[in-house]
Structures are given as C-alpha cells and as structure tokens.
Amino acid sequence: MSNKPSVIIAGGGIGGLVAALCLIERGIEVAIYEQAAELKELGAGVQLSANGTRVLIHLGLGEAMAHAACTPVAKEVRLFNTGQTWKLFDLGEVSVARFGAPYWLMHRGDLHRILLDAVRARQPDCVVTSARATGFVQTADDITLHLDGGRTIRGDVLVGADGVHSAVRQTIFGQTPAKFLGIAAWRGVVPMERLPAHLARPVGTNWVGAGGHVVTYPIHESRLLNFVGAIERENWPVESWTEAGTHAEALADFEGWHEDVRTIVREMDVPYKWALLGRDPLPRYHEGRAVIIGDAAHPTLPFMAQGANMAIEDGMVLARCLEADSNVAAALARFSALRVGRTTRLVNAATDNAHRFHNPTLADPAEGAAYVAREWTEEKISARYDWVFQYDPITTPL
C-alpha cells in the first residue's frame, strides 16, 4: 500500500461528502456508495456554527454557502405560552469576531447540493447510487465492503457514514438497535410571505415549554421558515422525516402554545412526523481498517444543533489522521481517541438541553419566566456553547 490509502465511504449524506472532500484535498482516492437511487438530502433546516463553517470555508465552499444560507443576527428564547422573549446570543458579525467563522442557517437540501457538486467537480464519477452497504470483512492488508445484491468493493479504509442504522457500525459492534428517546418531532417549512412580519426576521427562536419545545429559523435564502416542534411521548414508531401528518394533529400537540407558534403550524406546507432515535455512546469508533462517523457513530438529540457540525468535524479530523499516519489502523485509532470525548460530551449536552427546554416549571408563566431568567444568563450560555464554537478541527492537535 502506498502512503495514500484508497478509501471507501458508505453513505453519501453530509458526513460522507465532507469526509470525501477533506480526503480528496489531501490527494486520497475516494469512492462513495450510497443506498438511495437519487442523491438528495431530506428534512429541512440545518444550523451550522463556527466549528463547522470554518471547515466548509477552508474547503473553498464559502461563497456558495453564504449565497444559499441565511446569516442570522441573533438567537432568542421565548416562553411557550406568553411569548416573553430573552436573548440567547448574538450572531452575524459577532460570530465571526468571537469564533472566527460565521453561523449559517440552511436548508439541508441546499447544503447537500453544494457538497455533492464540490465532490463531483473534484473527483467525477466517485459517487455510486443504489448501493446499500450490508457489512464488511477485513484482513491485515485490505477491507472489503459488501453491498446489497452481492457486489463487493475492496479498499484500504472503510468509512461508515451510513446513518443511525449503520451496517458498518453493526458489523463492528453487533446488533445494537436504535432506541426511541421519548421525544417526537413535527417538522415543516413555511414560505415567508405567508407569515406576519414579526415572524419573518433573520433570527433563530427557541420556544421552551413544559414537555416540549419549538425551534424556528429562516432558511433557503430567507425565503422559508424552518419549524421543528419536539414533544415528549411514550411511543411514536415513525422515524422517517417524510411521514406526513395533518395540521390538526400538529395543532393538537401545541394546544395552549402562543399564537405565533400555532400560526406557523397552520401555514406549514406539510407537517411531517419524526421520532428521535439514539444509542448509548460508544467507547471507540473504529476496528482495524473500518471507522464510523456522524450519526453512525454518535446519534444525538438535535438540541445543541450540532449533528451536522459533528459530522463535518469528523470528516476533517479523519482526513488529517489518515494523512499523518500511513498505518491505517493507527490512524483510525488516533481519530477515534480524538473524537470520542468531544462527541460524547456534545451528545450529553443535547440531552441536558432536552431537560432544560422541557422543564415542568415552564408551565406556570411567572415561575417559567423566572426559570428562563436563571437558566439563560450570559454566563451559563457562554459555558454551554463557547467550547463548542471555538473548536477548530483544521488545527486541533493530533
């Protein structure tokens, strides 16, 4: 094997594409195998903080991203029943000044399109669709990915970027079924022209309430408002982001919420149901020549807005480790050691936010206001988020 290994990536989502770009940048041969017949990103909005956007800018995607994204001026917290508002943190120029990179709000489809176009521009024909990973076998000299239908692909490294139901993860760690985390979500988008002016501002809003919360923010060049409403449930077996519900169902889940929230729900094109799944944190992300990244490695509640950012970080750190060490197993062990601590901390922080966003105290307007005032002080916000945004996967020591 040469000093530059050939890398197989299972999964053509955000994590797989960013990993490919970071590897290609280093002259490493990449082949991506994606189970979908058509490469596109489902879902709606994604938040990209400085720890992720600095990587995308480094990869030469800054102009395309800035054009497609909304750069918010701030994020705010609102109480679910009264609408009382507190500042969460300033963004815009403040993010660049404090953390060295912007904070972008994007449609996942726009982000995926930009990443896919960049991969194909740099290494044409490296993405193969209708190719579902089913497992792998490895030797001391190589690793072979097995695809549905019996096809096999040989390489030096296998990257499992194949999501929460990862076949690569299952091959390494055995059957570890994803579990329902007790929270279900409604997702949807609303064309901005349907909304009153005070809901069409360039800000992100976290509505917090007893047993649930709502996040809204502008995407798609600020032409759409993204909506995610999380509600605690004992059971909701629907995981797909494309399971359509009804406006009546969604409105019933937000009975008693502020009229601004209910207005957004009524104006959504289609309210989609989504069950939040997770797994217990892993002690490592690799075995021999195989490694997992993104949701395959560290699925998380989306309450730190770090799922996509963690996958972006993974891609950059993985590429740097493979460049730095020609011994594949040693490089992947180094990657795993570097990533497990940070990603586990982020997963735990998201779980902590679920308790904070859904605290029973929030049911009473006066007690709820006092709770928000205590929990969202400038000092506590800084402690919860600064360490996240300051991280630089391009320069962090290996």
C-alpha positions in Angstrom: 0.0 0.0 0.0 1.2 3.5 -0.8 1.3 6.2 1.8 -2.1 7.4 0.5 -4.8 4.8 1.0 -7.8 4.2 -1.1 -10.9 5.0 1.0 -14.4 3.5 0.6 -17.2 5.6 2.1 -20.6 4.0 2.8 -23.1 6.8 2.7 -23.5 10.0 0.7 -25.0 12.3 3.2 -23.5 15.4 4.7 -20.9 13.4 6.7 -19.8 11.2 3.9 -19.5 14.1 1.4 -17.5 16.3 3.8 -15.2 13.4 4.6 -14.7 12.8 0.8 -13.8 16.5 0.2 -11.3 16.5 3.0 -9.7 13.3 1.8 -9.6 14.5 -1.9 -8.0 17.7 -0.7 -5.1 15.5 0.5 -4.8 13.5 -2.7 -6.5 10.5 -1.3 -8.6 8.3 -3.6 -12.3 8.1 -2.6 -15.3 6.1 -3.7 -18.8 6.8 -2.2 -21.5 4.2 -2.1 -25.0 5.5 -1.3 -28.1 3.3 -0.8 -30.5 5.9 -2.3 -31.3 5.8 -6.0 -31.1 9.6 -6.1 -28.7 11.6 -4.1 -30.6 14.3 -2.2 -31.0 15.3 1.4 -34.4 15.0 3.0 -35.5 17.0 6.0 -35.5 20.8 6.1 -33.2 23.1 8.2 -29.7 22.7 9.5 -27.7 25.0 11.7 -24.0 25.4 11.0 -22.0 27.0 13.7 -18.4 28.3 13.5 -16.8 24.9 14.3 -18.5 23.5 11.1 -18.5 26.6 8.8 -14.8 27.1 9.2 -14.3 23.7 7.6 -16.6 24.4 4.7 -14.9 27.8 4.1 -11.5 26.0 4.2 -12.7 23.6 1.5 -13.5 26.5 -0.8 -17.3 26.5 -0.4 -17.7 29.8 1.5 -19.1 31.8 -1.4 -21.7 29.1 -2.4 -22.7 28.5 1.2 -23.1 32.2 2.0 -25.3 32.7 -1.0 -27.6 29.8 -0.1 -27.6 30.3 3.7 -29.2 32.8 6.0 -26.8 34.6 8.4 -28.9 35.3 11.5 -28.2 38.4 13.6 -29.2 36.6 16.8 -30.9 33.7 18.5 -33.6 34.2 21.2 -35.6 32.2 23.8 -39.3 32.6 24.1 -41.7 31.2 26.7 -44.2 28.8 25.0 -47.4 30.3 26.5 -46.8 34.0 27.0 -44.2 34.6 24.2 -41.9 36.5 26.6 -38.5 36.9 25.0 -34.9 36.7 26.1 -31.7 37.0 24.1 -29.8 33.7 23.7 -26.8 35.1 21.9 -25.8 37.5 19.1 -24.6 36.0 15.8 -23.8 37.7 12.4 -20.6 39.7 12.8 -20.4 38.7 16.4 -19.8 35.0 15.5 -17.0 35.9 13.1 -15.4 38.2 15.6 -15.6 35.9 18.6 -15.2 32.5 16.9 -13.5 33.2 13.6 -16.3 31.9 11.3 -20.0 32.6 10.6 -23.1 31.0 11.8 -25.3 29.8 8.9 -28.9 28.6 8.8 -29.6 26.4 5.7 -31.9 24.1 4.0 -30.3 20.6 4.2 -31.0 20.2 0.5 -29.0 23.3 -0.3 -26.1 22.1 1.8 -26.2 18.7 0.3 -26.3 20.0 -3.3 -23.3 22.3 -2.7 -21.3 19.4 -1.1 -22.2 16.9 -3.9 -21.4 19.4 -6.6 -18.0 20.0 -5.0 -17.2 16.3 -4.7 -18.1 15.7 -8.3 -16.1 18.7 -9.5 -13.0 17.4 -7.7 -13.4 13.6 -8.4 -16.0 12.9 -11.1 -17.9 9.6 -11.0 -16.8 8.8 -7.5 -20.4 8.6 -6.2 -22.3 5.4 -6.8 -26.0 5.3 -6.1 -28.4 2.4 -5.4 -25.6 0.7 -3.5 -26.6 -0.2 0.0 -23.9 -1.4 2.4 -24.7 -4.6 4.2 -21.4 -5.3 6.0 -17.7 -5.8 5.5 -14.8 -8.2 6.0 -11.2 -7.2 6.5 -7.7 -8.7 6.6 -4.4 -7.3 7.6 -3.9 -6.0 4.1 -7.3 -4.6 2.9 -11.0 -4.3 3.7 -14.0 -5.3 1.5 -17.4 -3.6 1.6 -20.4 -5.9 0.9 -23.3 -4.3 -1.0 -26.9 -5.4 -1.3 -27.1 -7.8 -4.3 -23.8 -9.4 -3.7 -21.4 -6.8 -5.1 -18.1 -6.3 -3.2 -15.7 -3.3 -3.2 -12.1 -3.6 -1.9 -10.1 -0.7 -0.5 -7.6 0.2 2.3 -10.1 2.0 4.5 -13.8 1.8 5.1 -15.7 4.9 6.4 -19.2 4.1 7.7 -21.2 7.3 7.1 -24.4 5.3 6.8 -26.5 6.9 9.5 -28.3 5.8 12.6 -29.0 2.3 11.2 -25.4 1.9 10.0 -24.5 -1.5 8.6 -20.8 -0.7 9.2 -21.5 0.0 12.9 -23.5 -3.2 13.2 -20.6 -5.2 11.7 -18.2 -3.8 14.2 -20.3 -3.7 17.4 -23.1 -6.3 16.6 -26.8 -5.7 16.9 -27.4 -2.5 18.9 -30.8 -1.4 17.9 -31.6 2.3 17.9 -34.0 3.2 20.7 -36.8 5.8 20.8 -35.7 8.6 23.1 -39.1 9.6 24.3 -39.3 12.6 22.1 -41.1 13.0 18.8 -41.0 16.0 16.5 -43.0 17.8 13.9 -41.0 19.3 11.0 -42.0 21.6 8.2 -41.3 24.8 6.3 -43.4 27.8 5.7 -42.9 30.3 2.8 -42.1 33.6 4.5 -44.7 35.6 2.5 -47.4 33.7 4.4 -46.2 34.9 7.8 -46.7 38.2 9.6 -43.6 40.5 9.5 -42.6 39.9 13.1 -42.1 36.1 12.4 -40.0 36.7 9.3 -37.0 38.2 11.0 -33.4 36.9 10.5 -33.3 35.3 13.9 -33.4 31.8 15.3 -36.0 31.3 18.1 -36.2 28.6 20.7 -39.7 28.3 22.3 -39.4 26.4 25.6 -42.2 24.8 27.4 -43.3 22.1 29.8 -42.9 18.8 28.0 -41.8 20.2 24.6 -40.1 23.0 22.7 -40.1 24.6 19.2 -37.2 25.9 17.1 -37.8 28.2 14.2 -35.3 29.9 11.8 -35.1 31.2 8.3 -33.5 29.1 5.5 -33.2 28.9 1.7 -32.0 32.5 1.2 -34.5 33.5 3.9 -37.4 32.5 1.7 -38.6 29.8 4.1 -39.1 29.5 7.8 -38.0 26.1 9.2 -40.0 24.7 12.0 -39.1 21.8 14.4 -41.5 21.1 17.3 -40.4 18.5 19.8 -43.0 16.8 22.1 -42.4 14.2 24.8 -44.2 11.0 24.0 -44.1 7.5 25.4 -44.3 5.9 22.0 -44.1 7.1 18.4 -42.8 4.4 16.0 -42.4 6.7 13.0 -38.7 7.6 12.3 -38.9 8.9 8.8 -38.7 12.6 8.1 -41.1 12.1 5.3 -44.1 10.6 7.2 -46.8 13.2 6.6 -49.2 14.1 9.4 -52.1 16.6 9.4 -52.3 20.1 10.6 -55.0 19.1 13.0 -52.7 16.5 14.6 -49.9 19.0 14.9 -52.1 21.8 16.3 -53.4 19.4 18.9 -49.8 18.8 20.2 -49.3 22.5 20.5 -52.6 23.3 22.3 -52.1 26.1 24.7 -49.0 27.4 23.0 -48.6 31.0 21.9 -50.5 32.1 18.8 -47.2 32.7 16.9 -46.4 29.0 17.2 -49.9 27.9 16.1 -49.8 30.4 13.2 -46.6 28.8 11.9 -48.1 25.3 12.3 -51.2 26.3 10.3 -49.1 27.8 7.5 -46.8 24.8 7.0 -47.0 23.2 3.6 -46.9 19.7 5.1 -46.3 18.8 8.8 -44.0 15.8 8.9 -43.6 13.4 11.8 -40.2 12.3 13.1 -39.3 10.0 16.0 -36.0 10.8 17.7 -33.7 7.8 18.0 -30.4 7.2 19.6 -27.9 4.7 21.0 -25.7 4.6 24.1 -22.3 6.3 23.5 -19.5 4.1 22.2 -16.0 3.8 23.7 -14.4 3.8 20.2 -15.4 4.5 16.6 -13.1 2.0 14.8 -11.9 -1.5 14.3 -8.9 -2.2 12.2 -9.4 -0.6 8.9 -13.1 0.4 9.5 -14.3 3.6 11.1 -17.7 5.2 11.7 -18.6 8.9 11.6 -21.6 11.1 12.0 -24.9 9.6 13.1 -23.4 6.1 12.6 -21.0 6.9 15.5 -22.8 9.4 17.7 -26.5 9.8 17.1 -27.8 12.7 19.1 -30.9 14.6 20.1 -30.8 17.8 17.9 -31.0 20.1 20.9 -27.4 21.5 20.6 -27.8 22.0 16.8 -24.6 20.0 16.4 -25.5 16.9 14.5 -24.3 18.2 11.1 -21.4 20.0 12.7 -20.1 16.9 14.4 -20.1 15.0 11.1 -18.3 17.9 9.4 -15.7 17.9 12.2 -15.3 14.1 11.9 -14.6 14.4 8.2 -11.8 16.9 8.7 -10.1 15.1 11.6 -10.4 11.8 9.9 -8.7 13.1 6.7 -5.9 14.7 8.8 -5.3 11.5 10.7 -5.1 9.4 7.5 -2.7 11.9 6.0 -0.5 12.0 9.1 0.0 8.2 9.6 0.4 5.6 6.8 -0.5 2.9 9.2 -4.3 2.8 8.7 -5.2 1.1 11.9 -3.1 3.5 13.9 -4.6 6.5 12.1 -8.1 5.3 12.8 -7.3 4.6 16.4 -5.9 8.2 16.7 -9.1 9.6 15.1 -11.3 7.6 17.5 -9.3 8.8 20.5 -9.6 12.4 19.4 -13.4 12.3 18.7 -15.0 10.1 21.3 -14.6 12.5 24.2 -15.8 15.6 22.4 -18.7 14.0 20.6 -19.9 12.2 23.7 -19.8 15.5 25.6 -21.9 17.0 22.8 -24.5 14.2 22.9 -24.8 14.6 26.7 -25.1 18.4 26.3 -28.0 17.9 23.9 -29.7 15.6 26.4 -29.2 18.2 29.1 -30.8 20.8 26.9 -33.9 18.5 26.5 -34.4 18.6 30.2 -33.8 22.4 30.2 -36.1 23.1 27.2 -38.9 20.9 28.6 -38.7 21.7 32.3 -42.1 21.3 34.1 -41.5 24.7 35.8 -42.1 26.3 32.4 -45.9 25.5 32.6 -46.5 28.5 35.0 -46.0 31.8 33.3 -44.4 33.5 36.4 -42.3 30.6 37.5 -41.4 29.8 33.9 -40.1 33.3 33.3 -38.0 33.1 36.5 -36.6 29.7 35.3 -35.6 31.1 31.9 -34.0 34.1 33.5 -31.9 31.8 35.8 -31.0 29.2 33.1 -30.2 31.5 30.3 -27.9 34.0 31.9 -25.0 35.3 29.8 -22.5 33.2 31.9 -24.5 30.0 31.6 -25.0 30.4 27.9 -21.3 31.0 27.4 -20.4 27.9 29.4 -22.8 25.8 27.4 -21.8 27.0 23.9 -18.4 28.7 23.7 -16.4 25.5 23.9 -18.5 24.1 21.0 -18.0 27.1 18.7 -14.3 27.6 19.5 -13.2 24.2 18.3 -11.2 24.1 15.1 -10.9 20.6 13.5 -8.4 22.0 11.0 -5.8 22.8 13.6 -6.7 20.8 16.7 -3.5 18.9 17.7 -3.4 15.3 16.5 
